[in-house]
Amino acid sequence: MAKPTPSTIPAVNQPKYGFHEYAERLNGRAAMVGFATIVAIEYFTGRGLLSWLGLT
């Protein structure tokens, strides 16, 4: 016997904080921007990030 499928999808509000899909997507995008920035700094200065910051 086939299970009945619902005719409507319930509207669920996204939480404003905590682990949910939007927060994880935003965190991933921020990480990609940060990584690309570090690669660009190393490419244009010819030195690594720690050297550029004066830590080595």
TINU-913865 format. One record per residue (C-alpha): x, y, z; residue in one letter. Coordinates in nm, 3 decimals, m for minus. Example, Ala and Ser with C-alpha at 12.3 -4.5 7.8 and 13.67 -1.06 7.14 Angstrom:
+---------+---------+---------+-------+
|    east |   north |      up | mikol |
+---------+---------+---------+-------+
|   1.230 |  m0.450 |   0.780 |     A |
|   1.367 |  m0.106 |   0.714 |     S |
+---------+---------+---------+-------+
//
This chain:
+---------+---------+---------+-------+
|    east |   north |      up | mikol |
+---------+---------+---------+-------+
|   0.000 |   0.000 |   0.000 |     M |
|   0.144 |   0.338 |  m0.102 |     A |
|   0.185 |   0.611 |   0.155 |     K |
|  m0.020 |   0.925 |   0.091 |     P |
|   0.179 |   1.235 |   0.002 |     T |
|   0.092 |   1.571 |   0.156 |     P |
|  m0.078 |   1.821 |  m0.072 |     S |
|   0.098 |   2.125 |   0.080 |     T |
|   0.443 |   2.186 |   0.222 |     I |
|   0.441 |   2.347 |   0.566 |     P |
|   0.608 |   2.689 |   0.598 |     A |
|   0.891 |   2.661 |   0.851 |     V |
|   1.064 |   2.975 |   0.976 |     N |
|   1.445 |   2.966 |   0.971 |     Q |
|   1.608 |   3.026 |   1.310 |     P |
|   1.806 |   3.349 |   1.343 |     K |
|   2.104 |   3.182 |   1.512 |     Y |
|   2.261 |   2.839 |   1.555 |     G |
|   2.348 |   2.569 |   1.306 |     F |
|   2.118 |   2.584 |   1.009 |     H |
|   2.156 |   2.582 |   0.632 |     E |
|   2.192 |   2.958 |   0.580 |     Y |
|   2.458 |   2.999 |   0.850 |     A |
|   2.664 |   2.713 |   0.708 |     E |
|   2.635 |   2.853 |   0.355 |     R |
|   2.743 |   3.200 |   0.473 |     L |
|   3.037 |   3.054 |   0.666 |     N |
|   3.152 |   2.862 |   0.359 |     G |
|   3.136 |   3.172 |   0.141 |     R |
|   3.333 |   3.375 |   0.395 |     A |
|   3.599 |   3.103 |   0.407 |     A |
|   3.628 |   3.104 |   0.026 |     M |
|   3.667 |   3.483 |   0.018 |     V |
|   3.931 |   3.467 |   0.292 |     G |
|   4.126 |   3.195 |   0.115 |     F |
|   4.118 |   3.383 |  m0.216 |     A |
|   4.238 |   3.698 |  m0.038 |     T |
|   4.532 |   3.515 |   0.119 |     I |
|   4.629 |   3.365 |  m0.218 |     V |
|   4.610 |   3.711 |  m0.380 |     A |
|   4.828 |   3.866 |  m0.105 |     I |
|   5.091 |   3.595 |  m0.152 |     E |
|   5.083 |   3.634 |  m0.531 |     Y |
|   5.113 |   4.013 |  m0.540 |     F |
|   5.368 |   4.054 |  m0.259 |     T |
|   5.577 |   3.747 |  m0.338 |     G |
|   5.586 |   3.657 |   0.032 |     R |
|   5.378 |   3.429 |   0.248 |     G |
|   5.102 |   3.559 |   0.473 |     L |
|   5.298 |   3.522 |   0.798 |     L |
|   5.596 |   3.698 |   0.644 |     S |
|   5.371 |   3.974 |   0.511 |     W |
|   5.226 |   4.023 |   0.859 |     L |
|   5.576 |   4.037 |   1.007 |     G |
|   5.540 |   3.723 |   1.219 |     L |
|   5.838 |   3.535 |   1.074 |     T |
+---------+---------+---------+-------+
//
